[in-house]
Amino acid sequence: MIHSRFAVFKSIFFVKISFLILKNIIKLYKKKDIISGNNGPVINEGINIIEIALRTDVSQKAAELILKNFPQILVGLGTVINEDQVRFALDSGVNFAVSPGCNTKIIDLAFKNNLPFYPGISCPSDIEISVDHGCKILKFFPAENLGGINYLNSINAPYNHLNLKYIPLGGINLSNVKNYLNSELVLGIGGSWIAPRNLINQKKWNDISSNAKEITKLVSSQG
């Protein structure tokens, strides 16, 4: 069996080749309608990975429905902050999970069960704690509020020899996304601007399709 810490990196590397990986991530907070019907606006425009933040009472059900009905999508759970949520991730069969912080109990439980898991970091101490528990891919959050790509470059500098990779989230949109796409540190990018809550509530699927198409085109142009 592949060691869990290696399996985490290997799974991401494979998906990156196949699907342009996490640079296609969006956050789906609670709505399943966004991918209903004939695949829906997200799938049709090339979004293959969805992170469902566990912030509402229907998040877990949404994850189960997407896993069941859309096997072509890689489904991850976000805002995983306790061990029960890790167990749900394992039981449901999601593809990965991320957290806003670096809770070592959660990291260890995820890795023990070979669940690809990416803890949140915001400072060098977070990086060292995460690395000490076997993490090589880290969520950089909240990216823009912390200082964006310049801040990430600074805090990663002492660890550059470790070849860490980051998934920035928080405040990223079409006006600043290129700053991250151009960085070798960035494995993937997450953001809710593709399918914001107001567009989902108003069922403006064409607008969501347009957003998804625009970011997919931008990612593809970056090679």
N, C-alpha and C positions, 0 to 999 in steps of 0.2 A: 504494500500500500504506500502511495506517495505521502510523505510527511505533510501534515495539514498546512504548515506554513509555506511550503513550496507549492502546494496545490492552489492556495489562494492566488499567488502570482501567476501560476501557469494558466489558471482558468481565465484570468483577465487578459493575459497576452493572447490567448486563443481567440477570445471574443473580439478583441481589438482588431485582429486580422479579418475576422469574418463579418463584423458588423460596424466597423468604425467605433466600436465600444462606447465608452461612457461619454464621449463627446456628443452623443445623441440622447443623453439622459434628459428626461423631464420629470417633474414631480406631479403626481396625481394625488391630490389630497383626499378626495373621497368619492369622486364621480366615476361610475362605470360607463355612463352614456357616451363618454368621449371616444370610446373604441367600439361602440355598438354598431349594429347595422352591417353594411358591407365593408367590414374591416374598420371603417371610421377614418377621420381626418389624420390621426396620428400615424397609424400604420401605413396609410396610403402615401404619405409623404416621406417615408423612410425612417421613422423613429422606431427602433427595435428594442429599446430598453426603457423601462419605466420604474421609477422609484415611488413607492406609495408610503407617504409619511404616516406614521401611526399616531395621528393627532385627533382622530374623530372616532365615533363609535361604529362606523361602518368601514373603517380602513381594512380590517382583517377580512371582512366579507368581500370587499372589492378585490383584494389580492387573490382570494380563492376563486372568484368568478373569472378573473383574467387568466389565471393559471389554467383553469379548466377549458375556457372557450377560445383562448388565443395562444396556443402553444408556440407560435412563432415569435412571441415576445419574451424577452428576458425580464423577469419581475424581481425587483428588490424591495426591501423594506427599509424605510428611513425612520429617524427619531427612535431608534431602538435603545432604550435606556434602562431596561431591567432584564433579568434572566428569564422571566416568563415570556417576554417578547422574543427572546432568542429561541426558546422552546417552540413558540408558535412558528417561527421562521423554519425551524427544522421539520416540524410536523407538516407544514403546508407545502414544503418543497420549493420555496423561493430560491432564486439563483444567487442572491447575495444580500447583505444587510450593512447598513451604515448607522453611525451614531453621531450626535453633536459633540460628544466628549470622549475621553479615553478611560472608561471604567474597566479596570483590569479583570474584574470578575466576568464581565460580559465578553471581553476579548478571549479569555481563556476558555470559556464555555463554548464559544463559537468555534474556535480552532480545534478544541477537543473533538468536536463533531464534524470537522471538515466543512464548516460553513464559511465561504468567503466573506470576510468581515473587514470593514474599513472605519477605524475610529476617527473621531474629530480631533484636530489639533489647532492650537492658536498661538503656541509659544514653544521655545526650545524644550522646556520641561515636558510638555505633552509629547513631543517627538521622541525624547529619550525613553519615556515610559512606554510608549507604543512599540518602539524598536526593541526594547528589553523583553517585550512579550511576543516578539516574533513578527511584528507588522512591517511590511515593506511598502504598502500602499495606504496612504492616509488621506482623510477628508480635511481640507483646509476650509475652516468655517469660523465666523462669517467673513468671507474673503474680502469683499470691498470695504467693509467697516474697519477691518484690521489694517488696511493699507494696500490691498490688491497684490498684483504680481511682484511689485518692488519689495514689499514686506516679505513675501514668500521667498524670494531670492535671498534676502538677508538672513532669515532664520534658518534656511536650509544650508547656507554656506558651510558651517562647521561639519555638516553631515553629508557633504556632496560626494564623498568617497563611498558612501553606502548605497548610492544609486536609488534613493527613495523616489517614489512617484506620488503625485498628489491629485486629488479630485476637488477642485475649488467649488464651493457653493456659497451663496449669499450675496445678493446685490449684483449678480452677473446678468447682463442683457446684451442685446445686439450692438449697443453702442460701445461696449468695452470688452466683448468676448474675444476679439482678435488678440488682445494683450495676453490672454491665457493660451489661446490656440498656438501661438508662436513660441511658447516656452517648452523646452525639453523636459522640464519638471512635471508638466501636466499630462496625466494619462487620460483624463476625461473631465467633463464639465457638467454641472447640474444647474438647472434653473427652472423656475415656475413661469417665466414670461411666455413660454410657448403656449401653455394652456392655463392662463390665469383664471382664478376663481370666477371673476365677473363674466368672462366669455363662456365658461362652462355653464354657469347659472342661466345665461341668456341663450344658450344653445347656438352660439354663433360659430358653427363648425367650419364655415368658410374662412373665418378669421384665424381660427386655430390651424387650419390646413395651411394657410399662407405663412404663418409663423414657423410651422414645422418645415415647410419647404425652404424657407429662407435660411434657417440655421443649418439644415442638411446640405444645402448648396454651399454655404460658407465653409462648413467642415470639409466637404469634398474638395474644395478649392485649395485647402491647406495641405493636401496630400497625405 
